Amino acid sequence: MKKKWDEFKTRQVQIDQLDDRMLLLNLYLTQAITLVVGVIWVLVSRRNPIQLLEIPIQYTPFLWGAGFAAIAIILDLLVSRFVPEEATDDGGINERLFRDRPLWHIVVIAFIVSICEELLFRGAIQHTLGIYWTSIVFAAIHVRYLRHWVPTAMVFGISYGLGYIYQYTESLWAPITAHFIIDLIMGLILRYRREV
């Protein structure tokens, strides 16, 4: 039994070895873990996760989120235009995740990821560690980008910006909105760019 566990632990899986079902299972499982850890962290911090996710009466946080998302997407498109593809390669994970996905499923993925990750990173970790260290952790968990400094720097910068708009608006919906729009638009670009 121990030998099988050691083989399982050390076995590195390449993206082309995962079928679509396993890729989605991995995505949704990691988001479920992220959500649970985020809720527990918020509760341990003696804060209320339901209050954190309370939808604001004013639309200002949503505007901040949309504005930040527009800036992040424009910067990402500029980088992808002028930086060689091998310097921004994520190992093909994003391509595999979105290339054959129907529109409704891209929307669902973007929504789930934005809620789960922002609750953990902005709602929980940032409250404890601050924007800078939260952005370091955020960049580190996006491990597929760590092989190249350009996407790692971009993930760090986006995380820092998400932290700033959360702090400025005092609403978790600002970074949730930005994260959702960024993931949605980038997912749609990956999905439909081959058809143009």
Contacts in CASP RR format, 6 or more apart in sequence:
PFRMAT RR
TARGET T0000
AUTHOR 0000-0000-0000
METHOD contacts of the structure
MODEL  1
MKKKWDEFKTRQVQIDQLDDRMLLLNLYLTQAITLVVGVIWVLVSRRNPI
QLLEIPIQYTPFLWGAGFAAIAIILDLLVSRFVPEEATDDGGINERLFRD
RPLWHIVVIAFIVSICEELLFRGAIQHTLGIYWTSIVFAAIHVRYLRHWV
PTAMVFGISYGLGYIYQYTESLWAPITAHFIIDLIMGLILRYRREV
15 23 0 8 1.000
15 91 0 8 1.000
15 92 0 8 1.000
15 93 0 8 1.000
15 96 0 8 1.000
18 26 0 8 1.000
18 96 0 8 1.000
20 96 0 8 1.000
20 100 0 8 1.000
23 93 0 8 1.000
23 96 0 8 1.000
23 97 0 8 1.000
27 97 0 8 1.000
27 109 0 8 1.000
27 113 0 8 1.000
28 112 0 8 1.000
31 112 0 8 1.000
31 113 0 8 1.000
31 116 0 8 1.000
31 117 0 8 1.000
32 116 0 8 1.000
34 116 0 8 1.000
34 117 0 8 1.000
34 119 0 8 1.000
34 120 0 8 1.000
35 115 0 8 1.000
35 116 0 8 1.000
35 119 0 8 1.000
35 120 0 8 1.000
37 120 0 8 1.000
37 124 0 8 1.000
38 49 0 8 1.000
38 119 0 8 1.000
38 120 0 8 1.000
38 123 0 8 1.000
38 124 0 8 1.000
39 49 0 8 1.000
39 119 0 8 1.000
41 120 0 8 1.000
41 124 0 8 1.000
41 125 0 8 1.000
41 128 0 8 1.000
42 48 0 8 1.000
42 49 0 8 1.000
42 52 0 8 1.000
42 119 0 8 1.000
42 123 0 8 1.000
42 124 0 8 1.000
42 127 0 8 1.000
43 49 0 8 1.000
45 124 0 8 1.000
45 127 0 8 1.000
45 128 0 8 1.000
47 127 0 8 1.000
49 119 0 8 1.000
52 119 0 8 1.000
52 123 0 8 1.000
52 172 0 8 1.000
53 115 0 8 1.000
53 119 0 8 1.000
53 172 0 8 1.000
55 173 0 8 1.000
56 62 0 8 1.000
56 171 0 8 1.000
56 173 0 8 1.000
60 169 0 8 1.000
60 171 0 8 1.000
61 165 0 8 1.000
61 169 0 8 1.000
61 171 0 8 1.000
61 173 0 8 1.000
61 174 0 8 1.000
61 177 0 8 1.000
62 173 0 8 1.000
62 174 0 8 1.000
62 177 0 8 1.000
64 165 0 8 1.000
64 168 0 8 1.000
64 169 0 8 1.000
64 174 0 8 1.000
64 177 0 8 1.000
64 178 0 8 1.000
65 165 0 8 1.000
65 174 0 8 1.000
65 175 0 8 1.000
65 177 0 8 1.000
65 178 0 8 1.000
65 181 0 8 1.000
66 177 0 8 1.000
66 178 0 8 1.000
66 181 0 8 1.000
67 178 0 8 1.000
68 161 0 8 1.000
68 162 0 8 1.000
68 165 0 8 1.000
68 174 0 8 1.000
68 178 0 8 1.000
69 177 0 8 1.000
69 178 0 8 1.000
69 179 0 8 1.000
69 180 0 8 1.000
69 181 0 8 1.000
69 182 0 8 1.000
69 185 0 8 1.000
70 181 0 8 1.000
72 158 0 8 1.000
72 178 0 8 1.000
72 182 0 8 1.000
73 181 0 8 1.000
73 182 0 8 1.000
73 185 0 8 1.000
73 186 0 8 1.000
75 154 0 8 1.000
76 154 0 8 1.000
76 182 0 8 1.000
76 186 0 8 1.000
79 88 0 8 1.000
79 150 0 8 1.000
79 154 0 8 1.000
80 88 0 8 1.000
83 150 0 8 1.000
86 148 0 8 1.000
87 148 0 8 1.000
87 150 0 8 1.000
88 148 0 8 1.000
88 150 0 8 1.000
88 151 0 8 1.000
89 147 0 8 1.000
89 148 0 8 1.000
90 144 0 8 1.000
90 145 0 8 1.000
90 151 0 8 1.000
91 144 0 8 1.000
93 144 0 8 1.000
94 186 0 8 1.000
94 187 0 8 1.000
94 190 0 8 1.000
95 190 0 8 1.000
97 109 0 8 1.000
97 187 0 8 1.000
97 190 0 8 1.000
98 106 0 8 1.000
98 109 0 8 1.000
98 186 0 8 1.000
98 187 0 8 1.000
98 188 0 8 1.000
98 190 0 8 1.000
98 191 0 8 1.000
99 190 0 8 1.000
99 191 0 8 1.000
99 194 0 8 1.000
100 191 0 8 1.000
101 109 0 8 1.000
101 187 0 8 1.000
101 191 0 8 1.000
103 188 0 8 1.000
103 191 0 8 1.000
106 184 0 8 1.000
106 187 0 8 1.000
106 188 0 8 1.000
106 191 0 8 1.000
107 184 0 8 1.000
109 183 0 8 1.000
110 179 0 8 1.000
110 180 0 8 1.000
110 181 0 8 1.000
110 183 0 8 1.000
110 184 0 8 1.000
110 187 0 8 1.000
111 180 0 8 1.000
113 179 0 8 1.000
113 183 0 8 1.000
114 176 0 8 1.000
114 177 0 8 1.000
114 179 0 8 1.000
114 180 0 8 1.000
114 183 0 8 1.000
115 176 0 8 1.000
117 138 0 8 1.000
117 179 0 8 1.000
118 162 0 8 1.000
118 166 0 8 1.000
118 172 0 8 1.000
118 175 0 8 1.000
118 176 0 8 1.000
118 179 0 8 1.000
119 172 0 8 1.000
121 134 0 8 1.000
121 137 0 8 1.000
121 138 0 8 1.000
121 159 0 8 1.000
121 162 0 8 1.000
122 134 0 8 1.000
122 162 0 8 1.000
122 163 0 8 1.000
122 166 0 8 1.000
122 172 0 8 1.000
122 175 0 8 1.000
123 166 0 8 1.000
123 172 0 8 1.000
125 133 0 8 1.000
125 134 0 8 1.000
125 137 0 8 1.000
126 134 0 8 1.000
126 163 0 8 1.000
126 166 0 8 1.000
126 167 0 8 1.000
129 137 0 8 1.000
131 160 0 8 1.000
131 161 0 8 1.000
131 163 0 8 1.000
131 164 0 8 1.000
131 167 0 8 1.000
132 160 0 8 1.000
134 159 0 8 1.000
134 163 0 8 1.000
135 156 0 8 1.000
135 157 0 8 1.000
135 159 0 8 1.000
135 160 0 8 1.000
135 163 0 8 1.000
136 156 0 8 1.000
138 155 0 8 1.000
138 156 0 8 1.000
138 159 0 8 1.000
139 145 0 8 1.000
139 146 0 8 1.000
139 152 0 8 1.000
139 155 0 8 1.000
139 156 0 8 1.000
139 159 0 8 1.000
140 146 0 8 1.000
142 151 0 8 1.000
142 152 0 8 1.000
142 155 0 8 1.000
145 151 0 8 1.000
145 152 0 8 1.000
145 154 0 8 1.000
145 155 0 8 1.000
146 152 0 8 1.000
158 182 0 8 1.000
162 175 0 8 1.000
162 178 0 8 1.000
162 179 0 8 1.000
163 175 0 8 1.000
165 174 0 8 1.000
165 175 0 8 1.000
165 178 0 8 1.000
166 172 0 8 1.000
166 174 0 8 1.000
166 175 0 8 1.000
168 174 0 8 1.000
END
